[in-house]
Amino acid sequence: MKSSILAFIALFLCFEVVASDLSSVDRKQRKLVSRFYEILEMLPIRCPLEARKEFISSVERFERGFPEFNSLIKKSRFRAYAVDKFSNSTPIKEETCLYYKEALDWHIDTEKGKSSMVKNLQTMSTGANNT
């Protein structure tokens, strides 16, 4: 029993070391890739049918509004991390789906949202994040 606990702790620390080995820019990129992968690719699947069509409409608007950002997210070396992180995702409530829809709409429709996406694009464009 003790050896299995020690093995788990060693494995956990190994993952922490890998994460801490990332540069500040890499951590930001990995977070952006994870968040936007979840929102743009996983939430349409996880939203209840009643909210799905409306949510997908916002996803499509977002993808049309920020094609370069979306391309960088899809080509990022952190994509596999995001896919793995959200591989066991469960359905979400309609309210949660609509909250994320509003967040996407905010990025598309407001100056502050567009400014935020400019910063996100700059972060994703920094360094060699695509390998």
C-alpha positions in Angstrom: 0.0 0.0 0.0 2.8 2.4 1.0 4.6 1.7 -2.3 1.5 2.5 -4.4 1.0 5.8 -2.5 4.7 6.7 -3.1 4.3 5.8 -6.8 1.3 8.1 -7.0 3.1 11.0 -5.3 6.1 10.5 -7.6 3.9 10.5 -10.7 2.1 13.6 -9.4 5.4 15.4 -8.8 6.6 14.4 -12.2 3.6 16.1 -13.8 4.2 19.2 -11.7 7.8 19.3 -12.8 6.8 19.1 -16.4 4.2 21.9 -15.9 6.7 24.1 -14.0 9.2 23.6 -16.8 7.0 25.6 -19.2 7.8 29.2 -19.8 5.3 31.9 -18.8 4.3 32.2 -22.5 3.9 28.5 -22.8 1.7 28.3 -19.8 -0.5 31.1 -21.2 -0.7 29.4 -24.5 -1.6 26.1 -23.0 -4.3 27.7 -20.9 -5.8 29.5 -24.0 -5.7 26.3 -26.1 -7.4 24.3 -23.3 -10.1 26.9 -22.6 -10.9 27.6 -26.2 -10.8 23.9 -27.1 -13.3 23.3 -24.4 -15.6 26.1 -25.4 -15.4 25.8 -29.2 -15.2 22.0 -29.6 -16.4 20.3 -26.5 -19.2 22.5 -25.3 -21.3 22.1 -28.5 -21.3 18.4 -27.8 -22.0 18.8 -24.1 -24.8 21.4 -24.3 -28.3 20.2 -24.0 -30.3 20.0 -27.3 -32.4 23.0 -26.3 -29.4 25.3 -26.2 -27.1 23.6 -28.7 -28.3 25.3 -31.9 -28.0 28.8 -30.4 -24.6 28.0 -28.9 -23.2 26.6 -32.2 -24.3 29.7 -33.9 -22.1 31.8 -31.6 -19.2 29.3 -32.1 -19.5 29.7 -35.9 -19.6 33.5 -35.5 -16.5 33.4 -33.3 -14.6 31.2 -35.7 -15.5 33.5 -38.6 -14.5 36.6 -36.5 -11.1 35.3 -35.4 -9.9 32.8 -38.0 -6.2 33.3 -37.4 -6.6 32.7 -33.6 -8.7 29.6 -34.3 -6.0 28.3 -36.7 -3.3 28.8 -34.0 -5.4 27.0 -31.4 -6.0 24.0 -33.7 -2.3 23.8 -34.7 -0.9 24.3 -31.3 1.4 21.8 -29.7 -0.8 22.1 -26.6 -3.8 20.8 -28.4 -3.1 17.2 -27.4 -3.0 18.3 -23.8 -6.4 20.0 -24.2 -7.9 17.0 -25.9 -6.7 14.7 -23.2 -7.8 17.1 -20.4 -11.4 17.2 -21.7 -11.7 13.6 -23.0 -14.1 12.5 -20.2 -16.3 15.6 -20.2 -19.9 15.3 -19.1 -23.0 17.1 -20.2 -23.6 20.6 -18.9 -26.7 22.5 -17.8 -28.5 24.8 -20.3 -27.6 27.8 -18.1 -23.9 27.0 -18.3 -24.1 26.6 -22.1 -25.9 30.0 -22.4 -23.3 31.6 -20.1 -20.5 30.5 -22.5 -22.6 31.6 -25.5 -22.8 35.1 -24.0 -19.0 35.0 -23.4 -18.4 34.2 -27.0 -20.8 36.9 -28.1 -19.0 39.4 -25.8 -15.7 38.6 -27.6 -17.4 39.1 -31.0 -19.6 42.1 -30.3 -17.8 44.4 -27.9 -14.7 46.5 -28.2 -13.3 45.1 -25.0 -13.9 41.6 -26.2 -12.2 42.3 -29.5 -9.3 43.9 -27.6 -9.1 40.8 -25.5 -8.9 38.6 -28.6 -6.1 40.8 -30.0 -4.1 40.1 -26.8 -5.0 36.4 -27.1 -3.8 36.3 -30.7 -0.5 38.0 -29.7 0.0 35.4 -27.0 -0.6 32.6 -29.4 1.6 34.1 -32.0 4.6 34.6 -29.6 7.4 32.1 -30.0 7.2 28.7 -31.7 3.9 27.3 -30.2 3.2 25.2 -33.3 5.2 22.0 -33.6 
